[in-house]
Every structure is written in structure tokens, then in C-alpha cells.
């Protein structure tokens, strides 16, 4: 019985020494925060990164929507210009050359 208590005592001492080394002395020596085992990953940093990704995606979608709106506006202006020219002169603009005629 005494042998078992001594072995158990030795195991507890070793566990405490290992805990002290890995959770206090090594982090102190490396300039890191104490008790890294009990620290959760930095949730705020992860949430910030996700928010920044969502923001970047939203900005890209907004830019694409602006470009599409500008393209539609320019197309509408071009159509209106052609209609005005046709009404004024009665002539259509010459048709654009076909792809095979360009070569």
C-alpha cells in the first residue's frame, strides 16, 4: 500500500512539474501569454476577418452593380441617339461590318 501511495505521489509531482513547465516557464521564456492550454482561439480576430471578407464581397457586388447600371445607361443613351438621328435624317447609321468582313 505504501508503494502505491509513493508511486501516486510521484505521478502527481511529475504532472505538476510538466504543467508548470508547459504552461508557465516555456511561455515566459518565449514571451507568450501564460497558460496557453486554457486560452481559446482569438474569436474576435476570427470574427473580424470574416466580417472583412463579407465586406469585400459586398463591395465587389456593389461595384459590379454600378458598372452594370452604367452600361445600361450608356446603351440607352446610344439607342436614343440613334433614334434621334433616324428621326432627323431618316437614314440609319451604316451597319457595323460583320466579323468575317473585318479579316
N, C-alpha and C positions, 0 to 999 in steps of 0.2 A: 504494500500500500504506500509506503514511504517513497518507493522508487517511482510510482506513478505520479505522485504529487510533485516530485522533483522534475520529472520529465514535463509535466504540465506547466510547472513554473518556468522551466527553461523555454518552452514554446511561447509562452506569453511574453517573456522578456525579449525573445527574438522578434516576435511580431511587433512589439512596441518600438524596438530599435529600427526595424525595417520601416515602420510607419514614420518615425522621426526622421530617418534619412530621406525617404522619398517625398515626404510632404512638407518638411521644414528646411533641412540642410541643403538639399540639392536646389530647390527653388531660390533660396537665399544666395547660394553661390552663383547661380546663373542670372540673378536679377529678375526673377519671375515672381508672380504672386504666390503667397503661401497657400497650402492645402489645395493643390490643383485637382485632386481627386473629387473634391466636393463642389467644385465650380462647374456650373452648367455652361454650355457654349454660349457665347455672347448673342443672345436673342435679339437685342436691339440692333446690333450691326447687321444681322441677317435680315431683319425686317426692313432696315434702311436700304439694303442692297436690292431687295425685292421691290420696294417702292420706287427706287430709281429706275429699275428695269421697266416697271409698268409705266412710269412717266415717259421714258424714252420711246416706248412703243406707242403711247398716246400721242406724243409729239410727231412721230413719223406718220401716224394715221391722219393727224390734223394737217400736216404739210401735204400729204397726198390728196386730201380732200380739197385743199386750197388750190392745188395745181389742177385738179380735175375741174373745179369751178372756173378757174381762169381759162382753161382750154375750151370749156363750153361757151364762155362769154366771147372769146375770140372767134370761135366758129360761128356763133350767132351774128357777130359783127360782120364777118366775111359774107355770110348769107345775105344780110341786109344791104351790104354794099353792092353785091351782085344784083339784087332785086332793083335797087335804085338805078344802077347802070342800065339795066334792061328797060326800065320804065322811061328813062331819059332818052336813050338812043334806040331802043328797040332791037339792039344787037346783043347777042350773047358774047361772052368772052370766048376766045378760042379754047377749044378743049385741050386739056393737057395731053402731051404725047404719051402714047402707050409705052409700056415697059419695053416691048420688043422693038419699037421705033427708035428708042434712045440709043441703042447699041449700034 
